[in-house]
């Protein structure tokens, strides 16, 4: 299994970056996850962190070296993250439960399956053509389906941030799972928060992704979103891969603001533990110690809340 990957997150004009992203892989499976903590609710960044942690831990447990029942895995991971957020809220005695959107993609045996709740998106691209895209779980999307507003209203309608599915709400999330998509070498998967897609037209996303390597295309899209939004920009986050199929890749390159990596898992033993790489939120440099500390704190909170709720 070979792929190139690039991820970047910028805080924009907000005080806190509530977006989280990361990827995990074994010899035969790759998991991509992006979560956007909802700013209208307290501690959205905690909800996003819990979601990311839940997915990565379940992947570590089940990818031996690939996940059996990938559709079930994605659905169960969403529900487990939803429960973890509620447990965290109970422990902290929060007046409202933190909430987050989620989009995740599992790739194994040259097949991709993805799931989402909310309006964080996945784009599947091939040769500059859009093969598939997630449909936002928003009231605006429903109005578009009914013909009540034009498709252009997705990014500008005053109700565009009203979602009918997310993790952490009082009702159970609606988890939408895709069919199985057969990948070819050169295919691209782009996961992004609404801070990006709401500012960058879909045609520009396709053009930029097809005209450059992901190492150049993703930063260009992030910069375009920040520039168009101006000083009041939302957090802007993107995680992209280019699937390499059976091509041999053996070089690795990294940067501080984001992470760009060419990965080949051919040399990994089948029983090797999964490797997890999480992008750093905000404008800070990538710091594994900071991320591990945050995850440890949330893990402790969830474990304590589990004992309280028994």
N, C-alpha and C positions, 0 to 999 in steps of 0.2 A: 504494500500500500504506500503510495507516494502522493504528496500534495504540497503545495505552497500555501502559506497562510499569512495574513496581515490583519492586525487589529489596532484600532485607535479610538480614543475617547477624549473629548474636549468639554470643559465645563461650560463654555459659552458665557452668557451673561447672568448665570445663576450663582447663588452663594454656595450651593452644594451640588456635587455631581451625583445624581441618584441612579445613573446608568451603571450596569455591570455587564461584563462579557468574559468569555473564556472558552478554551477548548481542551478536550481530554482525548487521549488515544492509546490504543494497545496495538499489537501487531496487526490485528485484523479489523479494528473498528475505530471510528472517529466521531466524537460528539462535539457539536458547536452549540453554545448557549449565549443568548443575549437577553437581559432583563432591564426594564425601564421602570424604576420606582416612580409611583404616581405622586406628583408634587402637590396635589390637592388634599393629600392625607399625610398625617404625621409619620415621619421616619420611613419614607419611601425607599431610601437607600438601604435600610435594614431588610425590608421585604425583598429587594432585588438581591442582596447578598445571601439571604437565606435560600432563595430560589436557586442561585448559582451553586451554592454549597450542596444543596440537596441533590441536584442533578449529578454533580461530579462524584459524590459519595455513592450514589446508586449505580453509576457507571462503573466505579471501581469494584463494587460488589458483584456486578452481573456480567461484565465484559470479560469472559474467560475463554478465549481472547475476544469473542464477539458476543453480542447480546442475542439471546434466544427470545423471540417474540418482541421485535422492536416496537411495534405499534403499542403493545401493552406497556412496554417500558416507558415510552414517552407519556402515555396517559397517566400511569401510576406515579411517575416522577412529578408531574404537575400537581396531582392531588396530594402527594406527600409534602411538597413545598407549600401548598395552600394550608395544610394542617400545621406545618412548622411555623408559619407566620402567625396563625391564631394562638399557638402555644407561647410564642414570643410576646405577643400582645398581652396575654393573660399574666405572664410573669411580670411584665413592666407596668401592669395596671394602666394601660393606655386608654384614653377616652374613645379612641377609634382605632380600628385595626389597620396597620400599614398595608399598602397594596402595591402590586407591581404587574406590569405586562410581562409576557415571556414568549420567546420564540426559540425553538431548539431543533437541531437537525442531526440525525444519526445516519452515518454512512458506513456501510460494510458490504463486502462482496460486490463492489461497484454499484450498489443500490443505495439511494438516499430516501429517507422518510423524515418528514418534519411535522411539528405540532406547534400550535400557538394559542395564546389567550390574549386578547386585547389588540393593540394596534402596532406593536413591534413587528417588523416585516422580514420575510425571506423572499429573495429573488433568485430564480434559477435561470442562468443565462447560457446560451450556446451559440458561439459565433456571432455575438452581437444581437441575437434574437432572444426575446423573453419566452422561455419555455413554460414557466409557471410563477405565480406570485401568491402569497397569502392574502386573504381578504380580511380587512380590518373588522374587528368585532365592535363596531361603533354605530351610533344612531344615524350618522351621516351616511354610512355605507348602506344601511337599510333603506334610507330615503332615496339613494341613488338607484337601488334595485327596483324600487317602486316607481321610478320615474318622476319623483317629486322635486329633485334637484339635479343639476348636471354633474357629471363626473368631476369637473373642475372644482367642485365645492369641497372635495376631500381635504384640501389644505387650508381653505379659508373660511369655511362655514363656522359661525359662532358656537355651534354645538359639536364641533369635530372632536373635542376631548371627552365627550360623554360616551363611555364604553359600557357594553352590556356583559362583558366577560373579562375577568382579571383574576389574579391570585390574591387572596386575603379579604375579599368581600364577604358580606354576611351570607350570601348564597353560594352554592357550589359553582366553581368555574365551568364554563363550557370549553372543553378541550377539543380543538379541531385538528384531526390527524390526517395527513395527506395519504395518497396512494403511494406505491413504491415507484420511484423514478430511476431508470437505468442511466447511469452516468457514462460519458465518454471522455477520453483525455482532452483537456482544454475546457471542459465545462467549469462554470464558476457558480459559487453560492455566495450570496451577499445577505448578511443579516444586519439590520440597522434599526435604530430607534426612530421615533417620529420626528425628532429634532433634525434628522437628515432628510427623510423622504418628503416631509411637509414643505421643505424649502427648495428641494431640487426636483424638477419635473422628471417624470419617468423616462422620457425620451433622452434627457441629459444623463441619467443614470446608465442607460443602455449604451449610449455613445461613449461615455467616459470609460466604462468597464471594458468595452470591446476595443478601444483604441490604445489602451495602455496595459502594462502588467498591473496586477493588483497592488504591488508595492507603490506604484505611482497613482493608480486610479483612486484608491480609497482615500489617501490624503487630499487629492484634488476635490473629491466629493465632499469631504468634511469641511474643507476650506470654503467651498462654494456655499454650503449651508450656513456656515457662520457669517459669511459676508452678506448673504441675502437677508438673514434675520437681524443683523446689526447688533446693537448693544443689548437688546433684550432677547438674545438667542437662547433657546433651550439647550440642554446638554445634547451633544451630537456624538453618536457612537456607531461604529461600524466594525464588523468582523467578516472577512471574506477569505475564501479559499479558491484555488484553481486545482482541479483534480488532474493528477498526472497519469493515472492509469498504471501501466506497467513500466513507465520510464524510470530509469535509475536516477535518483537524486541524492547527492551526498554533500551538499554545501549548506551551511547555516549562516544566517546573518541576522543581527538584532539591532534595535535602536532603543533609545531611552523613552521617548514620548510614546511610542507604540512598539509593537513587536512584529517583525517580519521574519519568517522562518521557512526554509525548505526542508521538508521532513520525509525521510524514508524509513519505514518500519521493517524492512526486509530482514535486517540483522537482529531484530528483537526476538528473544525467546518467546515461545507461545505462552509460557507461564509467567512472563515478566509483568510486574504491576503496571497499571496504567500511568501515563505521564499527564500531568495537569498543568496547563499554563493559563493564568488569568491576567487580563490586562489591568493596568492600574487606572483607577478613576481619576478624573480631574487632570490638571496639568503637571502633576508630580511625576517624577521619574519612576519607572517600573521598579518596585521594591517588594521582593518576595517576603521579607520579614514583616512588613506592614500588612500585607494581605493575609499571611498566616495568623497574625495576631488578631485581625478582625474576625476571621473565620473561627478561631478558637473562642473568642468572646461570645459569638452568636451560638456556637455549638454548646457552650456551657449554659447559656440562657435557655436554649431549647430543652436540654437535658433536665434542668431544674424545673422548668414549667411542666415537663412530662410527669415528673414526680408529684407536682402539685395537683395535676388534673386527674391522677389515678384515683 
